[in-house]
Amino acid sequence: MPDMTGMFHDASSGALLLCGAEPAAVGPAAQLLRERMLLAPAGRDWSVLVPDTAPWQGDASAEPVDAVLAGWAAALAVGAPWPVLALWWDADRSGFTLASGFRRTVGYVWLANGTPVGEEEAMRSFASRLGLDPVLDMQSLEALTRDDSAADGRARLLGLVAVLTRTGLALPAGLGPGPTAADLRAVARGLPDASVVEWTGWREVVRAELDVVEGGRLGPWMRGPRARALAGVQLAAGLPLAAFGVRRRSGGWVVAGALLVVHGVLGLAYDVVRAKD
């Protein structure tokens, strides 16, 4: 009988999560994914998360890399005031998913040879949500949606990253589109300012996230009627989203729904937690 081990293992795949915030803010939120990540600064007001595991590399029941990354991005962004951009690639395709708050995610896909198969409207939404220049930046993004025999899938993602450098993004050397997941992990582990993000328990994660949020732009929303209203919205949205994820057997959407519920509970319980400090 032939060896079927690794038959569905795509060793050429890779992924990165780019977060529009400093590592101090990203770390507590990333813990809630319950996936081991390597976190490093990536320029002014940007951080990069390199997955230390690759759940998309498995048997036929494993979700593809784009679905896994879309779920992670949505889960990270849904309770945060900053956007999350997931970059992913495998042997056949490459693309991105942008998640920001409660809004519908935006994504685009190219075939391995660079052929665009996404909708141009997605690029306009992408530029708008990241506050990019509607003329200069949009011209560069529109070029990525046109046929170009000299640009493969990796080149398309590199072009996208080049546009984001104008917002302050500066990926560490070696952490860009193209390398395998294993190679990305090796590079991230060698960065002097990288740290490991992993699950440490609810109490530690909750306190760390409260410290970050209280000192940030959402501080005024942490107590009083506005805080209770926001918590109610998060609970109302999180429960059905988690149920949707269970029905679809999508771990990413389950995590996104669970994070909304957690943030809602945190909002309602904030005064109690702080009173015990």
N, C-alpha and C positions, 0 to 999 in steps of 0.2 A: 504494500500500500504506500503511495507517495506521501511524503511528509507535507502536511498542510500547515504546519506551524509558520506563522508570519505571512501566510498567503495574502491577508488583507492589510498587512503592515506596510504603510507607505513611508519608507525611510527618508524620502526626499522632502517631506512636509515640514513646515515650520510656522511659527506664529509669534506675534508681539502684541502687547497691549500698551498703547500710548495714552497716558492720563494727563489732562490739562491742569495739573496741580503739583505742588512740591511733594517729595517722598513722605514728609511728616504727615501730610493729610491723606495720602494714598494708602500708606501702610495699614492703618486700622480698618479701612474699608475693604482692602484686599484680603485681610484675614477671614472675613465673613464668607469668602468663596470656599473656604476649607480645602483649598488646593495649595500646595507648596509653590511659592513663587520667588523669583529673584528680583529685587527692586533696586533701581539705580536712577539717579538724576539724569535728565535728558535735555538740558538747556534751561532757559529762563521759563519758570512756571510749567515745566513739563517733567514727567517721570516715565520710565519704561518698566514694564513688568514682563519678565521672561518666564514662561511656565516651566517648572522643574519636573513636570510630568507631561505626558502626551496621551490623554485618554482617547483621542481620535485614532491612535495607532493601536489597533487591536483586531478582533475578529469581525465577522460580518455584522454583529449587533452594535458595534461601536458607531457613534455619531461621526459624521465627517467633520473635518477641521473647521469649516466655515460655520457649521451649526454650533459647535462647542464654543468657538470664540464669540459668536453673536450672543449666546446666552451669558457668557462671562461679562461681556461689555455691558449688556443691559443690566445685569445684576450690580455691577460696580456703579453705573451712572444713575440708577434709579433713586438712590438715596443720597446723592452727592451733588454739590453745586457746580461741578466741573464735568466736561465731556470726556468720553472714553472712545478711543479709536482702535479697533482691532484690525491688524494686518495679518493676512494668512496666505499660504500658498501650498500647493502640492504638485504632483506630477502632471496634473491635467489643467489646473486653473490657479488663479490668484485673485485676490480682491480685498475689500475692506468693509467693515461695518462700523458706523458711527452711532453711538448711543449718547443721549443727553436727556437727563431727567425722565419725565413721564412720556415724552414724545416718541412717536414711532421711530424705530431705528432706520437709518439710511445706509444703503450699501451699493457696491458696484463690483462687477466681475469681469475678468479678462480670461481668455483661454491661454494655455501655456505659450502659444506663439504670439500672444499680444492682441489677438482679435477681441475687440470690445463686444460684450454681450449684455451690458447694463443699459439703464435708461439715462439719457442726458439730464433729465430733471433731477435725478439723484445727485448729480454733481452740483447743481444750483443750490439744492437744499444743504448739501455738505458745506459749500462756501458760506452760505447764510448763517448756519448754526455756529460756525467757527469764527465768524466775523471777518472773513477774508475780503480783500479788495474786490468789489464787484466787477471791476474792469480788468486790471492787470492779472490778478490771481485767477479770475474766471477764464481768461484767455488761455492760461497755462493748463487749467483743468479741462477745458473743452478739447484741447489738443489730445488729451489722453483718451477721449471718447471717439477719436477718428482712426481709421485704418492707417497703420504704419508698418510696413514690412520689416523695418529695421529695429522695431521695438518689441521685445517679447514681454511676457507677463512680469518678470522681475524688473525690467526697465520701466514698465508702467508704474509699479509701486514706488520705485526710486524717484520717478517724476513727481508722484504725489507727495513723498517725503520732502522733496526739494521745495515745493510750494510752502509746506508747513515750516520750513526753516525761517521764513519771513515772520512767523509768529513767535520765534524764539526757540523752536525745537532744534536740538542738537544731539542726535543719537551718538552714543559712544562708538568708537571704532569697532567694527565687527558685528554690531547689532543693527543690521539692516535687512531688508528683504532679500531672500535667496538662500542663506545657509539652512542646513537641517536643524531640527529642534535640538539634537544633541550638540551640534556645533555652537548654537546660540547659548545653550546652558554653559558650555565650557568657557566661552568668552565672558559671560556675565559673572561667573564665579571668580574670574581673574581680575575683575574691576576693583580698584582699591576702595571705592565709595559705595559698593553694592552691599545690600543686606538681604537676609533671608526672611520672607514673610510666610508664616505658617500658623495654623490654628493653635491658640493657647488657652482657650476656654472663654466662655461668655463673659465672665466678670472682668477679666483683663481687657478684652476687646471693647466691651461697653465703656469702661472708664477711659480708655485711650481715645475712643471716638468722640466721647463727650467733651474731652479736653480740647480736641482739635476743632470741633464744631462750635463750641462756646466761644473760642477765641477768634473765630472767623466771621464771615459775612452773615451767617445764619444765627449768630449769637442772640439777637433780639427776638428770634422766633423760638427760643428754647423754653420760655415760660409764658404763662398767661393764656388768654383766649386764642391768640393766633397759634400758639404751640398746640393747643388741644384740637383746634380745627385742622391743622396740618396733619396731626397724628391720626385723626379720624379718616382723612382722605387716604393716607397711606395704608391703613388697615382695610378700608373698603376696596382699594385697588389690589392689595397684596393677596388676599385670600382667594379671589377668583383666578388671579394669575397663577398662583401655585397649583390650584386645581387643574387649570389648563395644562400646565407642565406635566402633571401626573398623567392626565389623559393622553397626552402626546408622547409620554415617556421621554421627555426632554429634561435632562438634569439642569441645564442652564436656566430654563424658564422656571423650574421649581425653585432654584436658588434665588432668582430675581423676585419671585413672589414672597419667599421666606424673608428676604432682606427688607422688603416693604413692610411686612408684618413686624419685623424686629424694630425697624425705625419707628413705626407707629406706637409700639409698646414703649419704646424708649421715650418718645415724646410725652406720653401720658404718665410715665413713672419717673421723669427726670427730677422733679422736686424731692421725691422720696429718696432717690439714689444720692443726690447731693446733700440731703439732710443727714445722711449717715456718715459722710466724710468727716 
